[in-house]
Amino acid sequence: MPALDPRDAPTLALLGHDLRATLSEVIGGLRLIDPTPLPPQTRNQVARTRAASEALALLLEQALELLLGEPLQANTSASPLHTARLLQNIRLRWGARATELGHDFTLNTAADLPAQLPLDAAIVERVLSNLLGNALKYAGKGKITCNLETHTDRSLRIVVQDEGPGFSDATLARLWANYGRADSSTKPSSGLGLQIVRNMVEQVGGRISVSNRPQGGAEIIVQIPLPDEIPSPPTADTETPNLTGLRVLVADDSETSRLLLRTLLTQLGAEATVVADGSQAVGRIERETFDVLLIDIEMPQFNGLDVIRHIRTMPGPAAALPILAVTAYWLRDNKAAITAAGADAILSKPVQSAALLGQAVLQARQHHAVADPVTARQSTAKAADGLQQLLRMAGPTVAAQLLQQMHTDLRRVERGLLAASHGPNWHELCAQSHVLMALSGTAGADRLHSLAQALNSLAQETAPDRGTYLSLLPEVLEALDTLIHQIASHSPTTGATR
């Protein structure tokens, strides 16, 4: 699939955020429903809808990656696929659906199936959705069987069998040509699902075979490669962390998200305090002591990035508060900016489970215990001292004019860098980074000056390395944004132009 035009990437990022944020609300609302008093049929429907919504979150993530031309990867998912959760979702979605349609559905798993699989959950979800969806359509009223096992060739083997009419010889002959359809066929979905599965598993080094069973019906076998070493299953403590005794402050503008996060944290043993915006979060941190801050990035006015930056410059122990950022933005650039602001860990919306939330909280605490936040604060403080020295030298009258002009120039460079990133336009990046070198040097922002120099040198190369550029640009923009905030804080006239 061709990569998206880079000029459309910002629009896609915003759309992806809105989709994930909306889906997060749906999943959060479903998780808050107590199924106990519901009639069995309604209870099953709620469970199936919840499983389907979580599958949709996986598919949305992969769709956005594919739109930007990211290759599918089989063994590099951010977290392992937990087998028990996978099997539960299969039973909830497909077992219940098969029963409704009059099928006898059986799910078999090998005794030696690992407790967790280092595979992309979205790929496994798409394979199962297409294979089981097809089986439900074409199996008549017969039995459907799904087998999961690890194969001797180091692969996850998924076998789906049904007792339907199977494939005709003509269909098998043309299955991988023209999406399995004859030229004159107008029947939808005939072979398309299998073509999707084949393309996907072959991209990650897997394979698919399709045949008819001697006793009748179809058999489809998919094998997805596993790494040489499969991680040992986590202990119960690691699977579901115990947060007893921890005071967690949650800041999120969504009432549903606040309720869900508080519920999950309470289940893990933590004491959760919730607030609705960044200003309230800062106020509580100034008055109380917390063990972790869990903050939504996309909040109006005083957003998550502003709060994190503010906390990291606060006096006393509050500046060292472990911070877990929660975001519906998925692009690497957004995550780089969050880390640069001072977050210790990042959790993507929608939050998939209490276990994952608890692990992310512990990760934030562990990262802050071993990291050295002093360096980042010293860099910011040094830039602020350099700016203060410049303003003292300029005098009160000239200082106001200087602040206004620097603010305008820095904003112009920021817009220029963003515009030049489409392509990228190396000539324009060279010009804008040259101006930024002069401005940051004048303001005493040493880190930004070094980053601007690095970008300028890269842009002047005969064949600039795109990977280096994609890593460097977010750091430049983050340091530039920090300087703009510092200048705005010194002058009320500049703050209004933001």
N, C-alpha and C positions, 0 to 999 in steps of 0.2 A: 504494500500500500504506500503510495507516495506521501512524503511528509507534507504537512500543512504549510501554506505560505507563511513565513515568519511574521508578515504584517498582520496576520489574523490571530497570532498567538495571544496577545493581550485580551482580545475579545473572547477567545476560547477559555482563557484562564478565568475570566469573570463568569462565563456561562457554567464552567465546571464547578466553580464555587457555589453558585446559586443552586445547581442541581444537587450537589452533595449536601448543602445545608438543608435543603427541602427534604431530601431523603433521610437525613439525620433526624429531622422532626418526626417523620413517619415511623422510623424504627424506634425512636425514643418513646413515642406514644404507644406503640404496640407492646413494648416491654413493660410499660406501666400498667397494662391491663391485667387484673387478677383473674385468671381463667377458672378458678375454683368454683364459683357459683354459677357458671355458665352451663347451658345444656351441652351434652357431649358433641353434637354436631357443630354448634357454634364454637366450642372450645377447640375442636380440631381445625376449624376454619381459621381461627385467630392464629393458631400455631403454624399452620401452613403459610398464612400471609406473612407472618414474621420471618419464617425461613426464606420465603421468596424475596422479601425486601432486602434481606442480608445478601442473598445471591445477586440481586440487582446492584447493590453497592459494589460488589466485586466486578461485575460486568461493566459498570460505568467507569471504574478506575482503568480497566484495560482498554475500553473504547477511547478514552481521552489520551492514553499513552500511544495507541495506534494512530490517532489523528496527528500526533506530532512525529510520527515515524519512528517511535521507539520499538526495537525488535522484541519479540516475545522471548522470555527467558524461563527455562523450566526449573532451575535450581537456585534462583537468587531472590526469592520472595522475602519481604522484610521480616516475616515471622512464619514459622512452620505451620503446615496444615494439620490440625489436630484431628486424628482419625475418628475419635468418639463424636466430635461435633459434626464431622462430615456425614457419618452414618445416621446420626439423629436427624439431620436436615433431609437426607434421602428418604427416611421413613416418613417424616412429616409432610414433605412435598409430594413425593411420588407414590409412596405406599398408600396414603389416604386417597389420593386421586385415583389410583388404580381400583381401590375398593369401591369408590363411587361409580366407576364405569363398569363394574362387574368383573374385573380381572382378579386373578389370584396372584399376588405379588410376593416374591421371596427375595430377601437380601441375604447373601452369604458372604462371610469374610473369613479369610484364612486365619488360623490360630496364631501364626507368626507375623501377622500384619503389624508393622511398627505403630507405636502410640502416636507418633507424629511423623509427617512426611515433608521433607524439604522441597516442596513443589509450589508452583504458583496456583493459589486457590482458584483464581478466575479461570485458568485453563481447565482444571478438573471440573469445575462447575459447568463450563460450556460443553465439555464432552458429555457429561452425564445428562444435561438438559436436552441435548440433541438426540442422544441414543434412547433415553427413556421416553422422551416426548414422541419420537417416532414409533417406539414399541406400543405405546398407549393408543396411537392412531390406527395402527395396522394389525394388531394382534387379535382382533375380533374379541371373543369372550374367553380366550385361552389364557394360559399361565404365562407370566413374565418373570424372568429370573435375572438378578444382577449379582455378579460375583466380583469381589475385589481381593486381589492377592499380590504378593511380590513374586516376580518371576526370577528364574535362575540367571537371566541375563541382566540383572540389576535394573529392573523396571517395575513400575506399578502396572499391573495387568487388570483391565476392566473388561468383563465379558457380560454382554447383554443378550439374552435369548428370549424368543417368544414362540408361541404356538399358532401364529397366523399363517397366511398363505405363502409367506416367503417371497423371494425375488424370482421373477421370470428370467429365463435364459437371456432374453433380449435386454432386460434391465441390467443384469450383471455385466453384459458385454459393453454397455455404454455408460456404466455407473460413474466413471471418472472423466467422461467427456460430456460437455454441454450440461453440466450439473445433473447428469443422470436422466435427462429428459430426451425423448425423441423430438426431432425438429418440429413435428406437428402437434406436440403435446401442449395443452394449456393447463394441465393439472398442477396446482401450486405445490411447492415443497417436495416434489418427487425427486429424492436424491440430494436435495440442497443441503439438508442437515448433515449428511454423511460427507459431502464435499467440504463443508465448514470444518468438521472434525478432522478430516484428512489434512487439509491445509495447515491447521493449527498444530497438530501433533508432529507433522513433518518438520515444521519450523523449529521445534525444540528437540529434534532428533528421534522422534518416536515413529510409530507405524500403526496402520489399521488394516484389518482383514475382514472381508464380508463374505459370507457363504450361507447356503441353506443346510439345515440339519437333516440327516437321513430320516428321522422320525417326523419331520415336518416343522415348518417355521424357520425363522432366520437366526443367525448367530453372528454377532459383531464383536471383534476383539480389538481393543486398543491397548497399546503398550507405551508408557511414558517413561523415559529413562530417569533413573535415580542416581545420585552421586555415589561414589565408591564407599564413602563412609556415611551412614545414616546416624544422626545424633541420637544419643540415648534419650529415652522418654524422660520428661521432667519429673521431679518429685512432686508429691502432693502440695508441699509448701510453695514450690516454685510455680506450680500450675495455678493455684489460687492463693495469692499472697495474703498474709495476715497483717493488716495495717492498724491493729489495735494500739491505741495510745497516741496515734498521729492526729494532729489538728490540721485539717486541710481547708484552705480558703478557696472557694470556687467563684469565679467571676464570668458570667455569661449573660448576654442580653435576651436569650431565649428562655422563656419560663419552662418549656418542656425539657430543654437541655439541663437546666438547673435542677429540676425535679429528678430527672433520670440520674444525673451524676451524684446527687446527694443520696439517692436510693442505693446505687452501686457501691459508693464509698461506705455507706452504713453497713451494707452486707459484708464488706471487707473488714469491718471493725473500726474504721476511722471516725473521728468526730468532724463532720462537715458543716462549714458555715458558707452560706451562699449570698452573693450580692449580684445586682443587675447591671453594673457598668464598671468601667475602669476607675472612675473617681471614687466610688464607694470602696473599691478594693484598696486603693492607696490609703484612704482614710482608716480602714480597719487595720492595715499593716502598721500605720503610724501609732495606733493605740493599743494593739494587741500583738501577741507572739503566735506565729503559725509555723508548722513544720514544712509545709509545701504550699505553693500557690498554683492552682490549676486555672489557667486563664484562656478564654476564647480570644482569638486574634481579631476576628471581624466584628468589632463592636463600633457603634457610632460615636462620634466626637473623640473621646479619650480612648483610643483603641488599644488592643493588646500590646502592640509593639511600643506604643508610647508609655504604657504602664511599665513594661519590662525595662525600658531605658531609664525611666524615672527611678525605679527601685534600685537599679545598679549604681546610681549616683547618690543614693540616700546615705546619710551618716549612720554609723553604728552597725550593729549586726543585721539590720533589716536588708542591707545591700547584699548579704550573702544568702538570702532566702532561696532555697531550691525552687525552680519554676518549671512547670510542665505546661507547654503551650498546646492548645487544641485548635486545629484549623481545618476548614473545609477546602482550603487551597491545596492542590497536590503538586504544583510545579516545583522543580528543584530550586529555582530562583527564589520562590517564596520561602522555602524551608531554609535556604542559606541566609536570607535576611533575618529570619526568626532566630537562628542560631547566633548570628552576628550581634543581634540586639542584646543577647545575654540569656536566652532560654537554655535550660539544661537538657531538656528532652522535648520531643514533639510527638503528639498523638493525633492521628487523622480522624476526622469525622467521616461517617458516623462511628461512634465508639462501639466496637463489636461485642465486648463482653466485660464482666466485672474482672475476670482474670487478667485480660489485656490492660485494663485500666490500672489495676493494682501493680502490674509489672512496670508500667510506664511511670507510675509514682515512685516506685523504688529505684528505677533507672535514673530519674531526675535527682533523687537524693544521693545516689551513689556517685553520679557524675560530679555533683557539686562537692562531694567529699574529697574527690581525688583531683579535681580541676583547680586551677589557680585563677580565681576571678579578679585578683588584685591587678594583674597585668592589663586587663581591659579597662578597669576603672582608672588606672594610672594614665593610660593613653588618652582617655577622654578628659581627665583632669588636666593633663599637660596641654591639650589643645585649648581648653578653656582658659588656662593661665596665659598662653600665648596671645589669645584674643584680648584678654584683659590688659596685658602689657601694651598691645598695639593701641587700644582705646585711650589709655593714659597718656601715651606719647602724642596722640592726635589732639587731645584736649576736648572739652565737652562740646564745643560748637561743631568742630570738624568731625568728631566721633559719630554724631547722629547722621550726618551726610554719608560718612564712610560706611556705616552699618546698612543704610538704605541701599547704597550702590552695590555693596558686596552681596546683599541678599538678592537683589535683582540679577546680578551677574551669575551667581551660583544657580539660581532658578533657571536662567537661560541655558547654562551648561547642562543642567539636569535634563531639560527638555531636549537639548541637542544630542546628548548621549542616548536617550531613549529612542529618538528618531533614527539615529545612526545605527542602532542595534538591529534594525530590519535589514537583513542582507547577510552579514553586516556591511556597512559602508566604512571601509577601513580609512579612507581619506578623511572623512568627517570625524571619525573617532580619534584620529591623530590630531586634528585641529582642536576638537573640544577638550581632549585630555591635556593639550598644551596650555590652553587657557586655564584649566583646572589646576595645573601645576603652579602657575603664577598666583592664583587666588588662594590656594591652600598654603602656599609658602608665606604669603603676606599675613594670613591669619594665624600662622604658627601651628597648623594642623599637620604634624609630621607624618602620621600614619596615612592620611589622605594624600599627602604630597608623594609619599613613596608608591602608593597604589596608582596614582595618576601617572607617575613616571613609568611604572611597569606596563600600564596600558598603552602609553605613548610609544614605548619601545616595541611592544608587540605589534601595534598598528603599522609601524614602519618596516616590518619584516617583509621579505619578498613573498613568502607563503605563510601568513600568520596561522598558528595552531588554533583551531576552533575550540578544542577542548579546554585549552588554557584560557581562552577568551570567556567561555561560558562560566568558568570558575571564578575568573577575576572580576567580571562586570558587576555581579551582585555585591561583592565587597566594596567596590568603588562607590556604587550607588548608596550603600548603607552608610559608609563613612561620610559621604557627601550630605546625606540626609541628616546625620548627626550634627554636622557643622551648621547646616541651615537652621536646625532647631536651636543651637547655641546662639546664633546671631539673632534669631527672632526673640529669644528670651531676654536679650539686652535692650530691645527697642520695641515699644508698643506699636509703632507705625509699621514695622515689618510683619508683626504677627497678623495684622489685618489682611495682608496680601496672600496668606496661605489659603 
